[in-house]
Each structure stands twice: as structure tokens, then as C-alpha cells.
Amino acid sequence: MSAGLDRTLAALADPYRRQVVDLLGKGPRAAGDLAREVGLPAPAMSRALRALREVGLVELTHPPNDARVRIYELRPGPMRELKAWLEASEDLWSAQLAAFKAHLDSGR
């Protein structure tokens, strides 16, 4: 497992951060909107977004007319890496379970 994947999984261990990722999966959102939708005070949301930004899950932009507004959106790279790892794990377990089932069936 890569260090990037480790950081992604650690960031997603927090339920509030997972909720933010779910919301951003529907499209970019302002930090204030995320705080309201998740039900976190602004400082806590800021910490959650910083953690997601530090591992590369989200990126921050500003509207052209207002640098005070922070818009967050998902970055696909870390989620693609996580999905690839999950698919490889699923393939491994499927093969192991199929072999175990075959072993059990051969003993009948």
C-alpha cells in the first residue's frame, strides 16, 4: 500500500470528512455551505477541509470576483487510487473464497 493511500484512508476515517467528500461528489461547494450541511461550526469545518486538502482529496478555488469565498471540489486522483486498491482487494478475496468453496465442495 502506498503512503498516499495510507493518508487518504486516514483522512477518510473521520465521519465528518467522509460526509464532506460525499457532498463534494455532487459538485463544488463553498466552505460555509459545507459547514451548514454537515452541521459543524466554521472552525471545525476549516480543520476538516484542511485535512482533506493536505492529502490531496480536495482543492480550493476562489470565484473570480471574490477572493474571500472559498470553493472546494474533489480531486479524482486519490479516490482513483483508493478504488484501484479496493478492486484488487476484492479480486484477491473473491479468488480466495472461490478456492475455499471448491475445497469444501471437493470434500463432500
C-alpha positions as CSV (number, residue, x, y, z in Angstrom):
1,M,0.0,0.0,0.0
2,S,1.4,3.4,-0.9
3,A,1.9,6.3,1.5
4,G,-0.7,8.3,-0.4
5,L,-3.3,5.7,0.0
6,D,-2.5,5.5,3.7
7,R,-3.0,9.2,4.0
8,T,-6.3,9.0,2.1
9,L,-7.6,6.3,4.3
10,A,-6.6,8.2,7.4
11,A,-8.3,11.3,6.2
12,L,-11.5,9.3,5.4
13,A,-11.5,7.7,8.9
14,D,-13.3,10.8,10.2
15,P,-17.1,10.7,9.6
16,Y,-17.4,14.4,9.1
17,R,-14.7,14.4,6.4
18,R,-16.5,11.4,4.7
19,Q,-19.7,13.5,4.7
20,V,-17.8,16.4,3.1
21,V,-16.4,14.1,0.4
22,D,-20.0,12.7,-0.2
23,L,-21.3,16.3,-0.6
24,L,-18.4,17.3,-2.9
25,G,-19.1,14.3,-5.0
26,K,-22.3,16.1,-6.1
27,G,-20.4,19.2,-7.1
28,P,-18.2,22.0,-5.8
29,R,-19.4,23.9,-2.7
30,A,-18.5,26.9,-0.6
31,A,-16.9,26.2,2.8
32,G,-19.8,27.9,4.5
33,D,-22.4,25.8,2.7
34,L,-20.4,22.6,3.7
35,A,-20.4,23.7,7.3
36,R,-24.1,24.2,7.3
37,E,-24.9,21.0,5.5
38,V,-22.6,18.9,7.8
39,G,-23.6,20.8,10.9
40,L,-20.1,21.8,12.0
41,P,-19.0,25.2,13.3
42,A,-16.8,27.1,10.9
43,P,-13.5,26.4,12.8
44,A,-14.2,22.6,12.8
45,M,-15.1,22.7,9.1
46,S,-11.9,24.6,8.4
47,R,-9.9,21.9,10.1
48,A,-11.7,19.1,8.2
49,L,-11.2,20.8,4.9
50,R,-7.5,21.5,5.6
51,A,-7.0,17.8,6.4
52,L,-8.7,16.8,3.1
53,R,-6.6,19.4,1.2
54,E,-3.4,18.2,2.8
55,V,-3.9,14.7,1.4
56,G,-5.0,15.9,-2.0
57,L,-8.6,14.9,-1.8
58,V,-10.0,18.4,-2.3
59,E,-8.8,21.6,-3.9
60,L,-9.6,25.1,-3.1
61,T,-10.5,27.8,-5.6
62,H,-12.0,31.3,-5.4
63,P,-14.6,32.9,-7.6
64,P,-13.1,35.5,-9.9
65,N,-14.9,38.4,-8.2
66,D,-14.4,37.5,-4.5
67,A,-11.2,36.1,-3.0
68,R,-13.0,35.8,0.4
69,V,-15.2,33.0,-0.8
70,R,-13.6,29.5,-0.7
71,I,-15.0,26.9,-3.1
72,Y,-13.9,23.3,-2.6
73,E,-14.1,20.5,-5.1
74,L,-12.9,16.9,-5.2
75,R,-9.7,15.9,-6.8
76,P,-10.1,12.5,-8.5
77,G,-6.6,11.1,-8.2
78,P,-6.6,9.9,-4.6
79,M,-10.1,8.4,-5.0
80,R,-8.9,6.5,-8.2
81,E,-6.0,5.1,-6.2
82,L,-8.4,4.0,-3.4
83,K,-10.8,2.4,-5.9
84,A,-8.0,0.5,-7.6
85,W,-6.8,-0.8,-4.2
86,L,-10.3,-1.9,-3.2
87,E,-10.8,-3.6,-6.6
88,A,-7.5,-5.5,-6.2
89,S,-8.5,-6.5,-2.6
90,E,-11.9,-7.7,-3.8
91,D,-10.3,-9.7,-6.6
92,L,-8.0,-11.4,-4.1
93,W,-10.7,-12.2,-1.6
94,S,-13.0,-13.4,-4.4
95,A,-10.3,-15.8,-5.6
96,Q,-9.6,-17.0,-2.0
97,L,-13.3,-17.6,-1.2
98,A,-13.8,-19.4,-4.5
99,A,-10.8,-21.7,-3.8
100,F,-12.1,-22.3,-0.2
101,K,-15.6,-23.2,-1.6
102,A,-14.0,-25.5,-4.1
103,H,-12.1,-27.2,-1.3
104,L,-15.2,-27.6,0.8
105,D,-17.2,-28.9,-2.2
106,S,-14.5,-31.5,-3.1
107,G,-14.7,-33.0,0.4
108,R,-18.4,-33.9,0.1
